[in-house]
Amino acid sequence: MFSRLKPQRGRIRVMKQFLILLLVVAGTHAFFPVGETTCNPTNNTCPCTPLTEGTVYIQVMTNASGRELKFLKVLPNGNITVLSLKKEKITMTDKEFNNRMKFIFENGTLKITNVRRNDSGQYSIEVLNSNGVQEENIHFTLDVKDKGKVEGVETYCDGRQDGAQCYGALGGSVEIKLMDNTSKIPRYHLLKNSLKILDVKDNIALPNITEYRSVIFPCTGTFRLSDLSRNDSGNYTLQTFDSDGRSTGEWTFQLFIQAPVSSVLLVSECLSLGERRVSCSSERGDSPQYSWTLDGRTLTDAELLSGDDETNNITLKQHVSGRLVCSVKNNVSNVSKEQKIYICAVILLLMVGVLSALVIFLVVGIAVICFQKKKQNNKSVKQKEEEDDQVERRAVVKVEVEVQHAQVKTKKRSRHTKPTGGDCLYATVHKGDLSDC
């Protein structure tokens, strides 16, 4: 009976090993839940990039039977042994990985759960045979990415040209292309202000002073520096060497760290004559540059009363309305704010007031003209009547004078002759006329 069970146990064990090996070697997330990563540093020089709080499988060999192993974290001040395997007994020596790391004998795979940000860094795995002779020394980089969280702005720069200028965001990360291919470069150094911060030999990064903040990607010739601070600004020099240690090239680039712009504030107000003053500002950010657009196009001189489209304060003319956008940027970030603006109400009221005043003045002017004209007409009639009265009075006075003169003359004549029937005895006065009877 026991002899029958042994083959079954053997088949079950083989099947178990096959399934585990299939899952690990496949190297695809199709077999894993989201947040699990597989890496094989033995045939890939690119960093292993798991997510925080996730799980990473690192296959270092196909079978660990009869092998000894040391898993070390490489630091500037020396290596730290994380895990050791001897005679199929595992010893954990780093408390940072307690209850988070496991070694799978069947396929020579390291499993790290609940991955943390500070797990990032350079690692070395020493593989020895049963006699303690080193068979292999595997180096790889663990570059932990934050799950669903943006730590800062990430920028890119081509540092292959001598004198290149690169920019990084404060608190963010920068990736700098150092060279096209590192496979044919036996050794290279990266120095910051004459201080060596990176030493790579045969695509293996040796300890550096930036610890987990820096990562080299030998497969792409790219260097990444994370959690940037002001102190990271400076001059960087890349030196390359051949297998005998002779210099084969050297070039420099500059790195500038800037605080990214954020939280743009756009404020506008109407002025007394209907113009609109608009100001744009950012809560933080180094060397901000401003630009303005109206309905998707650049502002023109016909729309700007003062300022220009590269300042943070502008004054718009009375007729301007539409979708106004202020953009603020520097070398590491770009943000914008939009506001719908209308013609200021004060100008409408002013126009209505001016028109009303014109109508009132027009009506009053017409009324005054009519009154003056009527007054002049009345004055002319009255003056004519007065003149007629004066003429009539003068005529009456004249008649009276002539009558009196005639009477005096008649009296004198009567003293000498007797009046005849043809003589006038009286006179009839007509207006403006005197006739004899």
C-alpha positions as CSV (number, residue, x, y, z in Angstrom):
1,M,0.0,0.0,0.0
2,F,2.8,2.4,0.9
3,S,4.6,1.5,-2.3
4,R,1.5,2.7,-4.2
5,L,1.4,6.0,-2.4
6,K,5.0,7.0,-3.1
7,P,4.5,7.3,-6.9
8,Q,1.4,9.3,-6.4
9,R,3.2,11.7,-4.0
10,G,6.0,12.0,-6.5
11,R,3.6,12.8,-9.3
12,I,1.8,15.4,-7.2
13,R,5.1,17.0,-6.2
14,V,6.2,17.2,-9.9
15,M,2.9,18.7,-10.9
16,K,3.2,21.3,-8.1
17,Q,6.7,22.2,-9.2
18,F,5.5,22.5,-12.8
19,L,2.6,24.8,-12.0
20,I,4.8,27.1,-9.8
21,L,7.4,27.2,-12.5
22,L,4.8,28.0,-15.1
23,L,3.5,30.9,-13.1
24,V,6.9,32.4,-12.3
25,V,8.7,31.9,-15.7
26,A,5.7,33.0,-17.7
27,G,6.5,36.6,-16.5
28,T,3.0,37.9,-17.3
29,H,0.4,39.5,-15.1
30,A,-2.3,37.4,-16.8
31,F,-1.6,34.7,-14.2
32,F,-1.4,37.1,-11.3
33,P,-3.8,39.4,-9.5
34,V,-3.2,43.1,-10.0
35,G,-0.2,44.3,-7.8
36,E,2.0,41.2,-8.4
37,T,5.2,41.4,-10.4
38,T,7.6,38.8,-11.7
39,C,11.3,39.4,-12.5
40,N,14.2,37.4,-13.8
41,P,17.5,39.2,-13.2
42,T,19.5,36.4,-14.6
43,N,18.6,37.4,-18.2
44,N,17.4,41.0,-17.9
45,T,19.5,44.0,-17.0
46,C,16.5,46.3,-16.6
47,P,15.3,47.0,-13.0
48,C,12.5,45.1,-11.4
49,T,9.6,47.5,-10.8
50,P,7.0,46.2,-8.4
51,L,4.2,48.4,-6.8
52,T,4.0,49.4,-3.2
53,E,1.9,47.1,-1.1
54,G,2.1,44.6,-3.8
55,T,4.1,41.3,-4.2
56,V,7.2,40.6,-6.3
57,Y,8.6,37.2,-7.4
58,I,12.3,37.3,-8.2
59,Q,13.6,34.1,-9.8
60,V,17.4,33.7,-9.2
61,M,17.7,30.0,-10.2
62,T,15.7,27.1,-11.5
63,N,16.5,24.7,-8.6
64,A,18.0,25.6,-5.2
65,S,18.6,22.0,-4.1
66,G,22.1,21.5,-2.8
67,R,22.9,25.2,-3.1
68,E,23.8,27.9,-0.7
69,L,22.6,31.4,-1.2
70,K,23.1,34.9,0.2
71,F,20.7,37.7,-0.6
72,L,22.3,41.1,0.1
73,K,21.2,44.7,-0.1
74,V,24.0,46.9,-1.5
75,L,24.5,50.2,0.4
76,P,27.2,52.9,0.3
77,N,28.5,52.0,3.7
78,G,28.5,48.3,3.1
79,N,26.3,45.3,2.2
80,I,23.5,44.1,4.5
81,T,22.6,40.4,4.4
82,V,18.9,40.1,4.1
83,L,18.5,36.4,3.8
84,S,20.8,33.3,3.8
85,L,20.2,29.8,2.7
86,K,22.4,26.9,3.8
87,K,21.5,23.2,3.8
88,E,18.0,24.1,2.9
89,K,17.6,26.2,6.0
90,I,16.6,29.8,5.7
91,T,17.8,32.5,8.0
92,M,16.4,36.0,8.0
93,T,18.9,38.6,9.2
94,D,17.2,41.9,8.2
95,K,14.2,42.9,10.3
96,E,12.9,45.1,7.5
97,F,11.9,42.0,5.6
98,N,10.6,39.9,8.6
99,N,7.4,38.2,7.7
100,R,7.5,39.7,4.2
101,M,10.1,37.5,2.4
102,K,9.9,33.9,1.5
103,F,12.2,31.6,-0.6
104,I,10.6,28.9,-2.8
105,F,13.0,26.0,-3.1
106,E,11.2,24.3,-5.9
107,N,12.0,27.0,-8.5
108,G,14.7,29.2,-6.7
109,T,12.4,32.2,-6.4
110,L,12.3,34.9,-3.8
111,K,8.9,36.2,-2.8
112,I,8.5,39.6,-1.2
113,T,5.1,40.7,0.0
114,N,3.7,44.1,1.1
115,V,6.5,45.8,-0.9
116,R,7.6,49.2,0.5
117,R,9.1,52.3,-1.1
118,N,12.4,51.9,0.8
119,D,12.8,48.4,-0.5
120,S,14.1,50.1,-3.7
121,G,17.9,49.8,-4.3
122,Q,20.7,47.6,-5.5
123,Y,20.8,43.9,-4.6
124,S,23.3,41.1,-4.9
125,I,22.7,37.4,-4.8
126,E,25.6,35.1,-4.2
127,V,25.1,31.5,-5.2
128,L,27.4,28.8,-3.9
129,N,27.6,25.1,-4.3
130,S,27.5,22.6,-1.5
131,N,31.3,23.0,-1.0
132,G,31.0,26.8,-0.4
133,V,32.4,27.7,-3.8
134,Q,30.8,30.7,-5.5
135,E,29.1,29.7,-8.7
136,E,27.3,32.9,-9.6
137,N,26.9,36.5,-8.4
138,I,23.7,38.1,-9.6
139,H,23.1,41.8,-9.4
140,F,19.8,43.6,-9.9
141,T,17.9,46.7,-9.1
142,L,14.6,46.9,-7.3
143,D,12.7,50.0,-8.2
144,V,9.5,50.2,-6.3
145,K,6.7,52.3,-7.8
146,D,4.0,54.0,-5.8
147,K,0.6,52.3,-6.3
148,G,-2.1,54.9,-7.3
149,K,-0.1,57.7,-5.9
150,V,1.9,60.5,-7.6
151,E,4.9,61.5,-5.5
152,G,6.0,64.3,-7.7
153,V,6.5,65.5,-11.2
154,E,8.7,63.3,-13.4
155,T,10.8,65.0,-16.0
156,Y,13.1,63.6,-18.8
157,C,16.3,64.9,-20.3
158,D,18.8,63.9,-22.9
159,G,22.3,64.2,-21.3
160,R,24.2,62.6,-24.1
161,Q,25.3,66.0,-25.5
162,D,28.1,67.8,-23.7
163,G,26.8,70.9,-21.9
164,A,23.2,69.7,-21.9
165,Q,20.8,71.4,-19.4
166,C,18.4,69.3,-17.5
167,Y,15.6,70.2,-15.1
168,G,14.0,68.3,-12.3
169,A,11.0,69.1,-10.1
170,L,11.5,69.6,-6.4
171,G,10.2,66.4,-4.7
172,G,9.8,64.6,-8.0
173,S,12.2,62.6,-10.1
174,V,14.3,63.0,-13.3
175,E,15.4,60.5,-15.8
176,I,18.5,61.4,-17.7
177,K,19.6,59.5,-20.9
178,L,23.4,59.0,-20.4
179,M,24.2,56.9,-23.4
180,D,22.5,54.7,-26.1
181,N,23.9,51.4,-25.1
182,T,25.9,50.3,-22.1
183,S,26.6,46.7,-23.1
184,K,29.9,47.7,-24.9
185,I,31.1,50.0,-22.1
186,P,33.0,48.0,-19.4
187,R,32.9,50.7,-16.8
188,Y,31.6,54.2,-16.3
189,H,31.3,56.7,-13.5
190,L,28.9,59.5,-12.9
191,L,30.2,62.4,-10.8
192,K,28.4,65.4,-9.2
193,N,30.7,68.3,-8.7
194,S,33.7,65.9,-8.7
195,L,32.0,63.5,-6.2
196,K,31.4,60.0,-7.6
197,I,27.8,59.1,-7.1
198,L,27.5,56.1,-9.5
199,D,30.0,53.4,-10.4
200,V,29.0,50.8,-12.9
201,K,31.2,47.8,-14.0
202,D,30.0,45.2,-16.5
203,N,26.5,46.6,-16.1
204,I,26.6,46.1,-12.3
205,A,26.1,49.2,-10.2
206,L,28.4,49.4,-7.3
207,P,27.4,51.2,-4.1
208,N,26.7,54.9,-4.3
209,I,26.0,57.7,-2.0
210,T,22.4,58.4,-3.2
211,E,21.2,55.0,-1.9
212,Y,17.7,54.1,-3.1
213,R,17.1,57.5,-4.6
214,S,19.1,56.7,-7.8
215,V,18.6,53.9,-10.2
216,I,20.6,53.0,-13.3
217,F,18.9,51.3,-16.3
218,P,21.7,49.5,-18.1
219,C,19.3,48.2,-20.7
220,T,18.4,51.8,-21.8
221,G,21.5,53.7,-20.6
222,T,19.2,55.9,-18.4
223,F,19.9,57.2,-14.9
224,R,17.0,58.2,-12.6
225,L,17.2,60.3,-9.5
226,S,14.1,60.4,-7.2
227,D,13.0,62.6,-4.3
228,L,14.8,65.6,-5.7
229,S,16.0,68.3,-3.4
230,R,17.7,71.7,-4.0
231,N,21.1,70.1,-3.2
232,D,20.8,67.9,-6.3
233,S,21.4,70.9,-8.5
234,G,24.8,71.1,-10.0
235,N,27.3,70.0,-12.7
236,Y,27.4,66.3,-13.5
237,T,30.2,64.5,-15.4
238,L,30.0,61.1,-17.1
239,Q,33.3,59.2,-17.5
240,T,33.7,56.0,-19.6
241,F,36.5,53.5,-19.5
242,D,37.7,50.4,-21.4
243,S,38.4,47.0,-19.9
244,D,41.9,48.1,-18.9
245,G,40.6,51.2,-17.1
246,R,41.7,53.7,-19.7
247,S,39.4,56.7,-20.2
248,T,37.4,56.6,-23.4
249,G,35.2,59.6,-23.1
250,E,33.9,62.3,-20.8
251,W,31.0,64.8,-21.0
252,T,29.1,67.0,-18.6
253,F,25.5,68.2,-18.1
254,Q,23.8,70.6,-15.7
255,L,20.9,69.8,-13.5
256,F,18.6,72.5,-12.2
257,I,15.9,71.8,-9.5
258,Q,12.8,73.9,-9.7
259,A,9.6,74.0,-7.6
260,P,6.7,73.3,-9.9
261,V,3.9,75.8,-10.3
262,S,0.5,75.0,-8.9
263,S,-2.8,76.4,-7.8
264,V,-3.3,79.2,-10.3
265,L,-5.5,82.0,-9.2
266,L,-7.3,84.2,-11.8
267,V,-8.9,87.5,-10.6
268,S,-10.6,90.1,-12.7
269,E,-12.4,93.4,-11.9
270,C,-14.1,96.2,-13.9
271,L,-12.6,99.7,-13.9
272,S,-14.5,103.0,-13.9
273,L,-14.6,103.4,-17.7
274,G,-15.6,99.8,-18.5
275,E,-12.1,98.3,-18.9
276,R,-11.3,95.0,-17.2
277,R,-8.2,94.4,-15.2
278,V,-7.1,90.7,-14.9
279,S,-4.4,89.3,-12.7
280,C,-2.9,85.7,-12.7
281,S,-0.8,84.2,-10.0
282,S,0.6,80.9,-8.7
283,E,0.9,79.9,-5.1
284,R,4.4,78.5,-5.7
285,G,6.8,77.8,-8.4
286,D,10.2,79.0,-9.5
287,S,10.7,81.3,-12.5
288,P,7.0,81.2,-13.6
289,Q,6.3,82.3,-17.2
290,Y,2.8,83.6,-18.2
291,S,0.8,83.5,-21.4
292,W,-2.8,84.4,-22.2
293,T,-5.4,83.2,-24.8
294,L,-8.9,84.4,-25.6
295,D,-11.2,81.8,-27.2
296,G,-8.1,79.7,-28.0
297,R,-6.0,82.4,-29.7
298,T,-3.4,84.9,-28.5
299,L,-4.5,88.3,-27.3
300,T,-4.0,91.1,-29.8
301,D,-3.1,94.8,-29.4
302,A,-6.7,95.7,-30.3
303,E,-7.9,93.8,-27.2
304,L,-5.1,94.9,-24.7
305,L,-5.2,98.3,-23.1
306,S,-2.1,97.7,-21.1
307,G,0.4,94.9,-20.5
308,D,1.2,92.1,-22.9
309,D,0.4,88.4,-23.2
310,E,3.5,87.4,-21.3
311,T,2.9,89.3,-18.0
312,N,0.7,88.2,-15.1
313,N,-1.4,91.5,-15.1
314,I,-3.3,92.7,-18.1
315,T,-6.0,95.3,-18.8
316,L,-8.6,94.5,-21.5
317,K,-10.5,97.1,-23.5
318,Q,-14.2,97.7,-23.0
319,H,-15.5,95.6,-25.9
320,V,-13.5,92.4,-25.0
321,S,-15.5,89.2,-23.9
322,G,-15.0,85.5,-24.3
323,R,-13.2,82.5,-22.7
324,L,-10.0,83.9,-21.2
325,V,-7.2,81.4,-20.2
326,C,-4.1,82.1,-18.2
327,S,-1.2,79.6,-18.5
328,V,1.6,79.4,-16.0
329,K,4.7,77.3,-16.6
330,N,8.3,76.8,-15.9
331,N,10.8,74.1,-17.0
332,V,9.2,71.3,-15.0
333,S,5.5,72.0,-15.0
334,N,2.6,73.7,-16.7
335,V,-0.9,74.6,-15.3
336,S,-3.7,76.9,-16.5
337,K,-6.9,78.5,-15.3
338,E,-9.9,79.5,-17.4
339,Q,-12.6,82.2,-16.8
340,K,-15.5,83.4,-18.9
341,I,-15.5,87.2,-19.1
342,Y,-18.2,89.6,-20.2
343,I,-18.4,93.3,-21.1
344,C,-18.5,95.2,-17.9
345,A,-22.0,96.4,-16.8
346,V,-20.6,99.9,-16.1
347,I,-20.1,100.6,-19.7
348,L,-23.6,99.6,-20.6
349,L,-25.0,101.9,-17.9
350,L,-22.7,104.6,-19.1
351,M,-23.9,104.2,-22.7
352,V,-27.5,104.3,-21.5
353,G,-26.8,107.3,-19.4
354,V,-25.1,109.1,-22.3
355,L,-28.0,108.3,-24.7
356,S,-30.5,109.4,-22.1
357,A,-28.7,112.7,-21.5
358,L,-28.5,113.3,-25.3
359,V,-32.3,112.8,-25.6
360,I,-32.9,115.1,-22.7
361,F,-30.7,117.8,-24.1
362,L,-32.3,117.4,-27.5
363,V,-35.8,117.7,-26.1
364,V,-34.8,120.7,-23.9
365,G,-33.0,122.3,-26.8
366,I,-36.0,122.0,-29.0
367,A,-38.3,123.3,-26.3
368,V,-36.0,126.3,-25.8
369,I,-35.8,127.0,-29.5
370,C,-39.6,126.9,-29.8
371,F,-40.1,129.1,-26.8
372,Q,-37.6,131.6,-28.1
373,K,-39.2,131.6,-31.5
374,K,-42.7,132.0,-30.0
375,K,-41.4,134.8,-27.8
376,Q,-39.9,136.5,-30.8
377,N,-43.1,136.2,-32.7
378,N,-45.2,137.6,-29.8
379,K,-42.7,140.5,-29.5
380,S,-43.0,141.3,-33.2
381,V,-46.8,141.4,-33.1
382,K,-46.8,143.6,-30.0
383,Q,-44.2,145.8,-31.4
384,K,-46.2,146.2,-34.6
385,E,-49.3,147.1,-32.7
386,E,-47.4,149.6,-30.7
387,E,-45.9,151.1,-33.9
388,D,-49.5,151.3,-35.4
389,D,-50.7,153.0,-32.2
390,Q,-47.9,155.5,-32.4
391,V,-48.7,156.2,-36.1
392,E,-52.3,156.6,-35.2
393,R,-51.5,158.9,-32.4
394,R,-49.2,160.9,-34.5
395,A,-51.9,161.1,-37.2
396,V,-54.5,162.3,-34.7
397,V,-52.1,164.9,-33.3
398,K,-51.4,166.1,-36.8
399,V,-55.1,166.3,-37.7
400,E,-55.8,168.2,-34.5
401,V,-52.9,170.6,-35.2
402,E,-54.1,171.1,-38.8
403,V,-57.8,171.6,-37.6
404,Q,-56.7,174.1,-35.1
405,H,-54.6,175.8,-37.7
406,A,-57.5,175.8,-40.1
407,Q,-59.9,177.2,-37.5
408,V,-57.5,180.0,-36.8
409,K,-57.1,180.7,-40.5
410,T,-60.9,180.7,-41.0
411,K,-61.4,183.1,-38.2
412,K,-59.0,185.5,-39.7
413,R,-60.6,185.2,-43.1
414,S,-64.1,185.7,-41.6
415,R,-63.2,189.1,-40.5
416,H,-62.7,190.2,-44.1
417,T,-65.2,188.1,-46.0
418,K,-68.3,186.1,-45.4
419,P,-68.1,182.4,-45.7
420,T,-69.6,180.7,-48.7
421,G,-71.4,177.3,-48.9
422,G,-68.4,175.8,-50.7
423,D,-66.1,176.5,-47.7
424,C,-65.4,173.8,-45.2
425,L,-67.1,174.3,-42.0
426,Y,-65.7,171.2,-40.3
427,A,-63.3,168.4,-41.1
428,T,-63.7,164.6,-40.9
429,V,-60.6,162.7,-39.8
430,H,-59.9,159.3,-41.1
431,K,-57.2,157.1,-39.9
432,G,-54.0,158.1,-41.6
433,D,-55.9,160.4,-44.0
434,L,-57.3,164.0,-44.1
435,S,-59.8,165.2,-46.6
436,D,-61.8,168.3,-47.1
437,C,-65.6,168.3,-47.1
